[in-house]
Amino acid sequence: MNLLKSMISNAEKLYNLIANDPKKKQSLFLIALNNPKSALDKICDMGKELNITVTKEEVIEYLTSIDDEQTKLWLIKARGGL
């Protein structure tokens, strides 16, 4: 259970770092427009670069907990919907 909390914390930490970095946020936004699934890969790659290990599943789990309509629509698209 602590490992799961740690991973979720890593996803949250990474989300906050990306959200507060205009260059990273813009880069990710452009990728997500064209290929939402590859945006998940990019998020994980950014985590590796910052030494914050996350999996796609952990990112999705964290993003589903956020009360943001745009994020939820992107997740649906990333999962193959829309």
C-alpha positions as CSV (number, residue, x, y, z in Angstrom):
1,M,0.0,0.0,0.0
2,N,2.8,2.5,0.8
3,L,4.3,1.7,-2.7
4,L,1.0,2.6,-4.3
5,K,0.8,5.8,-2.3
6,S,4.4,6.6,-3.3
7,M,3.6,6.1,-7.0
8,I,0.4,8.2,-6.8
9,S,2.5,10.9,-5.0
10,N,5.0,10.7,-7.9
11,A,2.2,11.2,-10.4
12,E,0.9,14.1,-8.5
13,K,4.4,15.6,-8.1
14,L,5.1,15.2,-11.8
15,Y,1.7,16.7,-12.7
16,N,2.4,19.8,-10.6
17,L,5.9,20.2,-12.1
18,I,4.5,20.0,-15.6
19,A,1.6,22.3,-14.9
20,N,4.0,24.9,-13.5
21,D,6.5,24.7,-16.4
22,P,5.1,26.6,-19.4
23,K,7.5,24.9,-21.9
24,K,6.8,21.4,-20.7
25,K,3.0,22.1,-20.5
26,Q,2.9,23.6,-24.1
27,S,5.0,20.7,-25.5
28,L,2.7,18.2,-23.9
29,F,-0.4,20.0,-25.1
30,L,0.8,19.9,-28.7
31,I,1.5,16.2,-28.5
32,A,-1.8,15.6,-26.9
33,L,-3.6,17.4,-29.7
34,N,-2.2,15.1,-32.3
35,N,-1.9,11.8,-30.4
36,P,-3.3,11.6,-26.9
37,K,-1.8,8.2,-26.3
38,S,1.7,9.3,-27.1
39,A,1.2,12.1,-24.6
40,L,1.1,9.5,-21.9
41,D,4.5,8.2,-23.1
42,K,5.8,11.7,-23.0
43,I,4.6,12.3,-19.5
44,C,6.4,9.1,-18.4
45,D,9.5,10.2,-20.3
46,M,9.4,13.6,-18.5
47,G,9.2,11.8,-15.2
48,K,12.3,9.8,-16.1
49,E,14.2,13.0,-17.0
50,L,13.2,14.5,-13.6
51,N,13.9,11.2,-11.7
52,I,10.2,10.8,-10.9
53,T,9.2,7.3,-11.9
54,V,5.6,6.8,-13.0
55,T,3.8,4.4,-15.3
56,K,1.0,5.2,-17.7
57,E,-1.5,3.6,-15.4
58,E,-0.4,5.7,-12.4
59,V,-0.7,8.9,-14.5
60,I,-4.2,7.9,-15.6
61,E,-5.2,7.0,-12.1
62,Y,-4.0,10.4,-10.8
63,L,-5.6,12.3,-13.7
64,T,-8.9,10.7,-13.1
65,S,-8.9,12.0,-9.5
66,I,-8.6,15.6,-10.7
67,D,-11.8,17.5,-11.0
68,D,-11.1,19.1,-14.3
69,E,-13.4,18.6,-17.3
70,Q,-10.7,19.1,-20.0
71,T,-8.4,16.6,-18.3
72,K,-11.3,14.0,-18.2
73,L,-12.1,14.5,-21.9
74,W,-8.4,14.1,-22.8
75,L,-8.3,10.9,-20.8
76,I,-11.3,9.5,-22.7
77,K,-9.6,10.3,-25.9
78,A,-6.2,8.8,-24.7
79,R,-8.0,5.6,-23.8
80,G,-9.4,5.3,-27.4
81,G,-12.8,6.9,-27.0
82,L,-14.3,9.9,-28.8
